Amino acid sequence: MWVYEMKQSALFTTAQLGPYTLKNRIVLPPLTRSRSSQPGNIPNDLMATYYRQRTGAGFMVTEGTQIEPRGQGYAWTPGIHSAEQVEGWRKVTDAVHAERGVIFAQLWHVGRVSHTSLQPGGEAPVAPSAIRADSVKVFIETGPGTGALAEPSTPRALTTAEVKELIQLYAQAARNALEAGFDGVELHCANGYLVNQFISAHTNRRDDEYGGSLHNRLRFLREITQAVADVVGKERMGVRFAPLFATTDEDRVYLGLVEEDPHQTYIEAVKILEDEGIAYLSLAEADWENAPELPEAFREDVRKTFSGKILYAGKYTAERGNRVIQAGWGDLIAFGRPFIANPDLPDRIANNWPLNPVDLTSMYGGTDKGYTDYPTYRP
Ligand SMILES: Cc1cc2nc3c(=O)[nH]c(=O)nc-3n(C[C@H](O)[C@H](O)[C@H](O)COP(=O)(O)O)c2cc1C
């Protein structure tokens, strides 16, 4: 595409997201980078610099941030439950707002995808049912600044009363996000973590009102969505799902769980978001090599079901993103790995400048190297 055409393309038009007018439709998606200060998992100046560098995006979502100590599954990920963490996030939101960016916090609870060494008191992680996650790894600290991948520990099942307490923890985290200066929040309901563990029959064998029928398995999603909307306002929140339409047995187990009927499951889930009237739905597409694609019939059904903004991520190029917007399937397009390596990604896309390759070895944890030292393009 010619530079002139790209600058005039759908990606570079404004969009309205709740009360916010976004300057373009390019999104920085949630990207865990594991660089919070220790001890305490506290956001810091380095993180503020990283986010400020990426304010060319029309819309930004933070890396997953755990809503409570039990919600952590990887060493060094930031939390949003302590006063120090809220203060740390304030540095990030101030830096982003100084550049007139719009940033939401991604509220995260890993559920069973954790390890006793990451849990308060070394206890078992919590989950809808006591079923261990396989085909997925957690990341534990083995010494100061060093860590290793490990198998998740066997979780224990939450009691019904504890599930209800968790809904209040989501609401509290949303209050903390507002206190930290965020413009809104996104609920992380994707990738096999806690909310996804409630939704999938494979990981939810409960016999209370949170298990059994699809309606019941979606109850946790419904209740946290309502509780958080009550705090931040429905126009300042989004929800992220990762529906997987597996075509091979190898793909069927995704981040440790199986989705039996993704079309029906996620259309029902989207109806909940539509009923609540939330601002956006984020769909994380499978992003590995030869990953199964989202069927067009699903994209069309999602569009018919949901009247808010729809955000897509997963191996997008600018051309593919423009096609999805033009087809009417989506409104906002996120670029993950390209944004890690190119802080000035929107400028590079607009001007057809070359992209820096991403360094896979510095993705999780470490220093400014591979984090804030990727160069901007100088023509
Ligand atoms: C290093 C890394 C960390 C990620 N962390 C998160 C996360 O915290 N929360 C989340 O919902 N998705 C996370 N994702 C998924 C991305 O948001 C995005 O969906 C994915 O990278 C696909 O987009 P891409 O192909 O443009 O990279 C992560 C991806 C990467 C590469």
PDBQT file of the ligand as one rigid body, heavy atoms in Angstrom, charges set to zero:
ROOT
HETATM    1  C1  LIG A 401       5.252 -11.252  25.676  1.00  0.00    +0.000 C 
HETATM    2  C2  LIG A 401       3.753 -11.372  25.603  1.00  0.00    +0.000 A 
HETATM    3  C3  LIG A 401       2.998 -11.156  26.745  1.00  0.00    +0.000 A 
HETATM    4  C4  LIG A 401       1.593 -11.215  26.715  1.00  0.00    +0.000 A 
HETATM    5  N1  LIG A 401       0.866 -10.924  27.848  1.00  0.00    +0.000 NA
HETATM    6  C5  LIG A 401      -0.482 -10.887  27.800  1.00  0.00    +0.000 A 
HETATM    7  C6  LIG A 401      -1.240 -10.477  28.942  1.00  0.00    +0.000 A 
HETATM    8  O1  LIG A 401      -0.707 -10.106  29.998  1.00  0.00    +0.000 OA
HETATM    9  N2  LIG A 401      -2.593 -10.486  28.824  1.00  0.00    +0.000 N 
HETATM   10  C7  LIG A 401      -3.233 -10.866  27.662  1.00  0.00    +0.000 A 
HETATM   11  O2  LIG A 401      -4.468 -10.861  27.603  1.00  0.00    +0.000 OA
HETATM   12  N3  LIG A 401      -2.536 -11.237  26.561  1.00  0.00    +0.000 NA
HETATM   13  C8  LIG A 401      -1.186 -11.235  26.591  1.00  0.00    +0.000 A 
HETATM   14  N4  LIG A 401      -0.474 -11.541  25.444  1.00  0.00    +0.000 N 
HETATM   15  C9  LIG A 401      -1.180 -11.715  24.152  1.00  0.00    +0.000 C 
HETATM   16  C10 LIG A 401      -1.163 -10.390  23.351  1.00  0.00    +0.000 C 
HETATM   17  O3  LIG A 401      -2.004  -9.430  23.961  1.00  0.00    +0.000 OA
HETATM   18  C11 LIG A 401      -1.625 -10.574  21.878  1.00  0.00    +0.000 C 
HETATM   19  O4  LIG A 401      -2.943 -11.085  21.850  1.00  0.00    +0.000 OA
HETATM   20  C12 LIG A 401      -0.672 -11.501  21.136  1.00  0.00    +0.000 C 
HETATM   21  O5  LIG A 401       0.660 -11.080  21.287  1.00  0.00    +0.000 OA
HETATM   22  C13 LIG A 401      -1.011 -11.611  19.647  1.00  0.00    +0.000 C 
HETATM   23  O6  LIG A 401      -0.713 -10.423  18.967  1.00  0.00    +0.000 OA
HETATM   24  P1  LIG A 401       0.611 -10.331  18.008  1.00  0.00    +0.000 P 
HETATM   25  O7  LIG A 401       0.537 -11.508  17.075  1.00  0.00    +0.000 OA
HETATM   26  O8  LIG A 401       0.427  -9.008  17.314  1.00  0.00    +0.000 OA
HETATM   27  O9  LIG A 401       1.803 -10.386  18.898  1.00  0.00    +0.000 OA
HETATM   28  C14 LIG A 401       0.927 -11.525  25.489  1.00  0.00    +0.000 A 
HETATM   29  C15 LIG A 401       1.708 -11.780  24.343  1.00  0.00    +0.000 A 
HETATM   30  C16 LIG A 401       3.086 -11.696  24.380  1.00  0.00    +0.000 A 
HETATM   31  C17 LIG A 401       3.883 -11.919  23.108  1.00  0.00    +0.000 C 
ENDROOT
TORSDOF 0
